[in-house]
Amino acid sequence: MNETARLLPDTVAGGDAEGAGQVGTRTEDLEAAGGRAADLRAFMGVALRRQRVVGAVAPSSPALARALTTIVPSSGTPVVVELGAGTGPISEAIRGRIAPGGRQIAIDVDPAMVDHLRRTRPWLEVLHGDAADLGALLASAGVGRVDAVVSTLPWSLFPVPRQVRMLEEIGGVLTPAGAFTTVTYLPALLLRGAHEFRRRLGRAFEEVLITGPVWRNIPPGLAYVCRRSLSASPAPGGEDHS
């Protein structure tokens, strides 16, 4: 009895660094799991409620997020915009890559997603609005030009005139050295609309590269990396970040 009483404090204290570290790790893992569960609930809620504007069947994977965010500058003071931020997996990847002092802006058209992002990611600047009004949205936030635009928008769900307008808006806010990435999913490549969208990208940007496929995503995806807009126009106002 006495021996046990004496050893027990030593065991607890002697586990000091390692034991505390394990407890800390478990706590962080539980918090991360809770955050992912909240993200998934938010995603499914919007996906079920707005099936015509959610093109994915699950939030983007870390692997796809890395592929889409290779264009995010890791030096200087960049402005990076995310379109269709959803529950925030791409936002997290941008945050991990963007240079200190950079400005990260997420845009989503769904009020529930906007509320979710503002509640779960207070470090993120979130704007509620439509990518078809990108220039005006950014101008209202004091931004004229941006260094990178990352998108997971469901292009196949938009009519052609809307696609064209959004690509023009994106090209109009990018700096000359800026870049735009977006995703397409492998099953969609068999559809005529996917080929037409690829040609549309080629008419909007001088350079369009394809990276991937990213197999560790549901469904597997490809990233389009676009540079040098062919439809750039003067920024509608705000700070000219060129």
C-alpha positions in Angstrom: 0.0 0.0 0.0 2.7 2.4 1.0 4.9 1.4 -2.0 2.0 2.0 -4.4 1.3 5.4 -2.8 4.9 6.3 -3.2 5.4 5.1 -6.8 2.1 6.6 -8.1 3.2 10.3 -7.9 6.6 9.4 -9.4 4.9 7.7 -12.3 2.6 10.6 -13.0 5.4 13.2 -12.5 8.0 11.0 -14.2 5.8 10.7 -17.2 6.1 14.5 -17.2 7.2 15.5 -20.6 6.1 12.4 -22.5 2.8 11.9 -20.7 1.9 15.6 -20.9 2.9 15.5 -24.6 0.7 12.5 -25.3 -2.3 14.2 -23.5 -1.7 17.4 -25.4 -1.5 15.5 -28.7 -4.7 13.6 -27.9 -6.4 16.8 -27.1 -5.3 18.4 -30.3 -6.4 15.3 -32.3 -9.8 15.4 -30.7 -10.1 19.1 -31.4 -9.1 18.6 -35.0 -11.5 15.7 -35.4 -14.3 17.8 -33.9 -13.4 20.6 -36.4 -13.5 18.2 -39.4 -16.9 16.8 -38.2 -18.3 20.3 -37.9 -17.0 21.1 -41.4 -18.6 17.9 -42.8 -21.9 18.7 -41.2 -21.9 22.2 -42.6 -21.0 20.8 -46.1 -23.7 18.2 -46.1 -26.3 20.7 -44.9 -25.6 23.0 -47.8 -25.1 20.1 -50.3 -28.6 18.8 -49.5 -30.2 22.2 -49.4 -28.6 23.6 -52.6 -27.8 20.6 -54.8 -27.6 22.8 -57.9 -24.7 24.9 -56.6 -22.5 22.3 -54.8 -20.5 20.4 -57.4 -18.5 18.1 -55.1 -19.6 15.1 -53.1 -17.2 15.8 -50.2 -15.0 18.6 -49.0 -11.7 18.9 -50.8 -8.9 16.7 -49.5 -5.5 18.0 -48.2 -3.9 16.6 -51.4 -6.2 18.5 -53.7 -5.8 21.6 -51.6 -2.0 21.4 -52.0 -2.3 21.1 -55.8 -4.6 24.1 -56.0 -2.5 26.3 -53.7 0.9 26.0 -55.4 0.3 29.4 -56.9 0.0 31.1 -53.5 3.1 33.4 -53.0 5.2 32.5 -50.0 7.1 35.8 -50.0 6.2 39.5 -50.2 2.8 40.8 -49.1 0.4 39.0 -51.5 -3.3 39.2 -51.7 -4.9 35.8 -52.3 -8.6 35.2 -53.0 -10.5 32.0 -52.7 -13.8 31.5 -54.6 -16.4 29.0 -53.3 -14.6 28.6 -49.9 -17.2 26.2 -48.6 -16.2 24.7 -45.2 -12.6 25.9 -45.5 -10.2 23.0 -46.5 -8.6 25.2 -49.2 -8.5 28.1 -46.8 -6.4 26.1 -44.4 -3.9 25.2 -47.2 -3.7 28.8 -48.3 -3.0 29.9 -44.7 -0.2 27.4 -44.5 1.5 28.7 -47.6 0.8 32.5 -47.8 3.6 34.8 -46.9 3.4 36.4 -43.4 1.7 39.8 -43.8 -0.3 38.6 -46.8 -4.0 39.1 -47.1 -6.3 36.1 -47.4 -9.8 36.6 -48.6 -12.5 33.9 -48.9 -15.7 34.5 -50.9 -18.8 32.3 -50.8 -22.4 32.9 -52.0 -24.1 30.8 -49.4 -24.9 32.6 -46.1 -24.6 29.4 -44.1 -21.1 28.7 -45.4 -20.1 32.3 -44.7 -21.4 32.0 -41.1 -19.6 28.7 -40.7 -16.3 30.1 -41.9 -16.5 33.2 -39.7 -17.3 31.1 -36.7 -14.7 28.4 -37.2 -11.9 30.4 -38.8 -11.8 33.8 -37.2 -8.4 34.5 -38.8 -10.0 34.4 -42.3 -11.4 37.5 -44.0 -14.7 36.3 -45.4 -16.9 38.1 -47.9 -20.5 37.1 -48.8 -21.1 37.4 -52.5 -21.1 36.1 -56.0 -17.9 35.4 -58.0 -19.6 37.0 -61.0 -19.3 40.3 -59.1 -15.7 39.7 -58.0 -14.3 43.0 -59.0 -17.0 45.0 -57.2 -16.8 42.7 -54.1 -13.0 43.2 -53.8 -13.3 47.0 -54.4 -15.8 47.2 -51.5 -13.0 45.6 -49.4 -10.4 48.1 -50.6 -8.7 45.7 -53.0 -8.1 46.3 -56.7 -5.6 43.7 -57.8 -4.7 40.3 -56.4 -1.8 37.9 -56.7 -3.7 34.6 -56.8 -7.2 33.3 -57.2 -8.0 29.8 -56.1 -11.4 28.3 -57.0 -13.4 25.1 -56.3 -16.5 26.5 -58.0 -18.7 23.9 -59.8 -18.2 25.3 -63.3 -20.3 22.6 -65.0 -23.3 23.8 -63.0 -23.1 27.3 -64.4 -24.5 28.4 -67.8 -21.9 29.4 -70.4 -22.5 33.2 -70.2 -22.0 33.1 -66.4 -18.8 31.1 -66.8 -17.5 33.7 -69.3 -18.4 36.5 -67.0 -16.7 34.9 -64.0 -13.5 34.2 -65.9 -13.5 37.8 -67.1 -13.9 39.0 -63.5 -11.0 36.8 -62.4 -8.8 38.0 -65.2 -9.7 41.6 -64.4 -8.5 41.5 -60.8 -5.2 39.5 -61.3 -1.9 41.3 -61.4 0.1 40.7 -64.6 2.2 38.1 -62.7 -0.8 36.6 -60.9 -2.3 33.2 -61.4 -5.6 31.4 -61.1 -6.2 27.7 -60.2 -9.4 25.7 -60.4 -10.4 22.1 -60.2 -12.1 19.6 -62.5 -13.0 16.1 -61.5 -12.0 13.0 -63.5 -15.5 11.7 -64.0 -16.5 15.0 -65.6 -13.8 14.8 -68.2 -16.0 12.5 -70.3 -18.6 15.2 -70.6 -18.8 17.7 -73.4 -19.1 20.6 -71.0 -15.7 19.8 -69.5 -14.0 20.0 -72.9 -15.8 23.3 -73.7 -14.7 24.7 -70.3 -11.1 23.8 -71.0 -11.3 25.7 -74.3 -12.9 28.6 -72.5 -10.0 28.7 -70.2 -7.7 28.8 -73.2 -9.5 31.8 -74.6 -9.3 33.6 -71.2 -5.6 32.9 -70.3 -2.5 32.7 -72.4 -1.2 29.7 -70.4 -3.2 26.9 -69.1 -1.4 23.9 -67.4 -3.0 20.8 -66.0 -1.6 19.1 -62.9 -2.6 15.8 -61.4 -4.6 13.7 -61.2 -5.0 13.9 -57.5 -6.1 10.4 -56.6 -6.5 11.1 -52.9 -9.7 13.1 -53.3 -13.4 12.1 -53.7 -13.7 12.1 -56.6 -10.1 12.3 -58.0 -9.4 15.7 -59.5 -7.2 17.7 -61.8 -6.0 21.3 -61.2 -5.9 23.9 -64.0 -3.2 26.4 -63.5 -3.9 29.6 -65.5 -1.6 32.6 -66.1 -1.6 35.8 -68.1 -5.2 36.8 -68.5 -6.3 37.7 -72.0 -9.3 39.6 -70.8 -7.7 41.8 -68.1 -9.3 45.2 -67.6 -8.6 48.1 -65.2 -9.5 47.3 -61.6 -12.9 48.8 -60.7 -11.5 50.6 -57.6 -9.8 50.1 -54.3 -6.1 49.4 -53.8 -4.2 48.6 -57.0 -2.0 45.7 -55.8 0.2 45.6 -58.9 
